[in-house]
Amino acid sequence: MDQRRPLAPCLVGRGSLSNYRDMLRAVRCDGVLIVTPHTQHFEQTMAALDAGAHVLLEKPMVIEADHARRLIERADKKKRVLSLAFPGPFCAEFQYVCGLRDRGEWGEVMQVDAMVSQNWQQLTTGIWRQDPKLSGGGQAFDTGAHMFNALLYLTGLRPVEVFAWSENRGTPVDINTVATIKFHNGALASAFVGGADVSGWQSGIFLSATKRSLRIGTHSGPVEVWNEQGQKITPALPAVTSLQQNFVDCILGESQTLCPPIWGLRQALLMEAIYRSARTGQPASVQPE
């Protein structure tokens, strides 16, 4: 394949293309963007990779950790890019925070508080997001996916155990979820996903470490950073491209994705433990990768 040739869009539903399998048979796709209901991601991504396409996959990557492992193996075997469309990892604020972490400027993370709250129950009434066969879960797997991805991506820590509660509020899926998370280094996190009886949309992550404390959104900035003396630091944000441009650059061999599928596997493992704890009322171990 000539990776320098122009990339052109092809939409399912145009002309004789009635579904994604028709498209993959009829068109040699450089890349495929998958924005379908959560439980369809695995099958559709597998099909796209097998057809030789690179894939930009909406959140959450999958709803089962085993499916994440299989997609990672298939993408590696086919030598195709599989990039996750979480906006956070591609924004300047997330990359700035990760740079502080990687240079050791945080010190040791001690505590993380994360939350997202919106009137999700009302907004999703009557649509697929409240159908477990399509969504795989409720607000924790939907808007909450951004928060949990940010929590894992920014800290780089591996969760080992969780204790969680959830409420369905008369619906087939979880609406409100609270989880306490223990990481491998002993750090603790509290995570709240709210989906009912609130006005507006609030979200954010507050991280406390031995050398720095910071506050940042779950999707992007702004970011606030304080040093050991409690003085606010002015961030020097790096230059970044959009997640869409990054995907094109990856196809052309000019870049690497900032959100590879390992983050989908890590989130799926955490979510399995959260749902297991909420269902049993007991602490749940997070299985290894």
C-alpha positions in Angstrom: 0.0 0.0 0.0 1.2 3.5 -0.9 0.8 5.2 2.5 1.4 8.6 0.8 -1.7 8.5 -1.3 -4.6 10.8 -0.3 -7.1 9.5 2.2 -10.7 9.7 1.2 -13.8 9.2 3.4 -16.3 6.4 2.7 -19.6 6.4 4.6 -21.7 3.3 5.3 -25.2 3.9 3.9 -23.9 5.7 0.8 -25.0 4.1 -2.5 -25.0 0.3 -2.2 -23.1 0.1 1.1 -25.9 -0.9 3.5 -23.7 -2.1 6.5 -20.1 -2.1 7.6 -19.4 -5.6 6.2 -20.5 -4.5 2.8 -18.2 -1.5 3.1 -15.2 -3.6 4.1 -15.7 -5.9 1.2 -16.3 -3.2 -1.4 -13.8 -0.6 -0.4 -10.1 -0.8 0.6 -10.2 1.4 3.7 -7.1 3.0 5.0 -8.8 3.7 8.3 -12.1 3.1 10.0 -13.8 5.2 12.7 -16.1 3.2 14.9 -18.7 5.1 16.9 -21.4 2.4 17.4 -22.9 1.2 20.7 -20.4 -0.3 23.1 -21.2 -4.0 22.8 -20.7 -3.8 19.0 -17.1 -2.5 19.2 -15.3 -5.8 19.5 -16.9 -7.5 16.5 -16.7 -4.5 14.3 -13.1 -3.7 15.2 -12.1 -7.3 14.5 -13.7 -7.1 11.1 -12.0 -3.9 10.2 -8.6 -5.1 11.3 -9.1 -8.3 9.3 -9.9 -6.2 6.3 -6.6 -4.5 6.6 -7.9 -1.2 8.0 -6.4 0.9 10.8 -9.1 1.7 13.5 -9.9 4.8 15.5 -12.3 3.4 18.2 -14.7 5.4 20.4 -14.9 4.8 24.1 -15.1 2.5 25.9 -12.9 0.2 23.8 -14.8 -2.9 24.8 -16.8 -4.2 27.7 -14.8 -7.3 28.4 -11.1 -7.5 29.2 -10.7 -10.7 27.1 -12.0 -8.8 24.1 -9.4 -6.1 24.6 -6.6 -8.7 24.7 -7.8 -10.3 21.5 -8.0 -6.9 19.7 -4.5 -6.0 20.8 -3.2 -9.4 19.5 -5.1 -9.0 16.2 -3.8 -5.4 15.7 -0.3 -6.5 16.4 -0.6 -9.5 14.0 -2.1 -7.4 11.2 0.4 -4.5 11.9 -2.5 -2.1 12.0 -3.0 1.0 14.2 -5.7 0.7 16.9 -6.2 4.0 18.6 -8.7 4.9 21.2 -10.7 8.1 20.8 -10.5 9.5 24.3 -9.9 13.2 23.9 -7.9 13.6 27.1 -4.7 11.8 26.1 -4.4 14.0 23.0 -4.8 17.3 24.7 -1.9 19.6 25.7 -2.9 19.5 29.4 -2.8 15.7 29.7 0.5 15.6 27.9 1.9 18.3 30.2 0.8 16.4 33.3 2.2 13.1 32.0 5.5 14.9 31.3 5.7 16.0 34.9 5.0 12.4 36.0 7.6 10.9 33.7 10.3 13.3 34.8 9.6 12.5 38.4 8.4 16.0 39.2 5.3 14.7 41.0 7.2 12.6 43.6 5.0 9.8 44.8 1.2 9.8 44.3 -0.6 9.5 47.6 -4.3 10.2 46.8 -6.6 10.9 43.8 -10.2 12.1 43.8 -12.1 11.8 40.6 -15.7 12.7 39.7 -18.1 13.2 36.9 -21.8 14.3 37.3 -24.5 15.0 34.8 -28.2 14.5 34.3 -27.4 11.3 32.3 -30.5 9.3 33.3 -32.9 11.8 31.9 -30.8 12.5 28.8 -30.5 8.8 27.9 -34.1 7.6 28.6 -35.5 5.6 25.7 -32.2 5.2 23.8 -29.6 2.5 23.5 -27.4 3.8 26.3 -29.9 2.4 28.8 -30.2 -1.0 27.0 -27.6 -3.4 28.6 -27.5 -5.5 25.4 -26.1 -2.5 23.5 -24.4 -0.4 26.2 -22.9 -3.2 28.4 -23.5 -0.9 31.4 -24.7 2.5 32.5 -23.2 5.8 33.3 -20.0 4.3 34.7 -19.3 2.8 31.3 -20.5 5.8 29.3 -19.4 9.3 30.5 -17.6 7.5 33.4 -15.3 5.9 30.9 -13.6 9.3 30.3 -13.0 9.7 34.0 -11.6 6.2 34.6 -9.4 6.5 31.5 -8.1 9.8 32.8 -7.5 8.4 36.3 -5.4 5.5 34.9 -3.7 7.4 32.1 -2.6 10.4 34.2 -1.4 8.5 37.2 0.2 5.5 35.4 -0.7 3.5 38.4 -2.0 -0.1 38.4 -5.2 -0.7 40.4 -5.2 -3.9 42.5 -8.4 -3.8 44.5 -11.7 -1.9 44.5 -14.8 -1.6 46.6 -17.9 -0.1 44.8 -21.5 0.7 45.2 -24.0 1.5 42.5 -27.7 2.5 42.1 -29.8 1.8 39.0 -32.6 4.1 40.2 -35.3 2.0 38.6 -33.5 1.6 35.2 -31.8 -1.5 33.7 -28.3 0.0 34.1 -26.2 1.8 36.7 -26.9 5.5 37.2 -24.8 6.4 40.2 -21.6 4.6 41.1 -19.0 5.2 43.9 -15.7 3.3 44.0 -12.7 3.3 46.2 -9.6 2.1 44.4 -6.3 0.8 45.9 -3.2 1.0 43.6 -0.1 -1.2 43.6 2.0 1.5 45.3 -0.5 1.8 48.2 -2.1 5.1 46.8 -5.8 5.4 47.2 -8.5 6.9 44.9 -12.1 7.8 45.3 -14.2 7.9 42.1 -17.8 9.1 41.8 -19.9 8.8 38.7 -23.2 10.6 39.0 -26.0 10.3 36.5 -29.2 11.6 38.1 -30.9 14.7 39.4 -28.2 17.2 38.8 -28.0 20.4 36.7 -25.2 20.9 34.2 -22.1 18.8 33.8 -19.2 18.8 36.3 -16.1 16.7 36.2 -12.5 16.7 37.3 -9.6 15.0 38.9 -7.6 16.2 41.9 -4.2 14.5 42.5 -2.1 14.8 45.6 1.6 13.7 45.5 4.7 14.4 47.6 6.1 17.1 45.3 3.1 18.4 43.4 -0.7 18.6 43.6 -2.8 19.2 40.6 -6.4 19.6 39.3 -7.5 18.8 35.8 -10.6 17.9 33.8 -11.5 14.4 32.8 -11.6 15.3 29.1 -9.0 18.1 28.8 -7.9 21.2 30.7 -7.6 23.6 32.2 -4.9 22.3 34.6 -3.8 23.8 37.9 -0.5 22.7 39.5 0.9 23.6 43.0 4.4 22.9 44.3 5.5 21.7 47.8 5.1 25.2 49.2 1.6 25.5 47.9 2.5 28.0 45.2 0.7 27.7 41.9 2.9 26.9 38.9 2.2 28.3 35.4 2.1 25.3 33.0 4.2 25.2 29.9 1.9 23.3 27.6 3.3 21.3 24.7 2.1 21.6 21.1 -0.3 18.7 20.2 -2.5 17.7 17.3 -6.1 16.5 17.5 -6.8 12.8 18.0 -8.2 12.7 14.4 -5.0 14.2 12.9 -2.9 11.9 15.1 -4.8 8.9 13.6 -4.1 10.1 10.1 -0.5 10.7 10.9 -0.3 7.2 12.4 -1.7 5.7 9.1 0.9 7.6 7.2 3.7 6.3 9.4 4.5 9.8 10.8 3.4 9.4 14.4 2.3 6.9 17.1 -1.0 7.0 18.8 -1.1 8.7 22.2 -3.8 6.4 23.4 -3.0 2.8 22.3 -5.3 -0.1 23.1 -3.5 -1.1 26.3 -5.5 1.7 28.0 -8.7 0.0 26.9 -7.6 -3.3 28.4 -6.6 -1.6 31.7 -10.0 0.2 31.9 -11.9 -3.0 31.1 -10.1 -4.8 33.9 -10.9 -2.0 36.3 -14.5 -1.9 35.2 -15.0 -5.6 35.6 -13.8 -5.3 39.2 -16.0 -2.3 39.9 -19.1 -4.0 38.6 -18.2 -7.3 40.5 -17.8 -5.4 43.8 -21.0 -3.5 43.3 -22.9 -6.7 42.5 -21.5 -8.8 45.4 -21.1 -6.0 48.1 -17.5 -7.2 48.6 -14.0 -5.9 47.7 -12.9 -7.2 44.3 -9.4 -7.8 43.0 -8.4 -6.2 39.7 -7.1 -9.0 37.5 -3.6 -8.6 36.0 -3.1 -7.6 32.4 
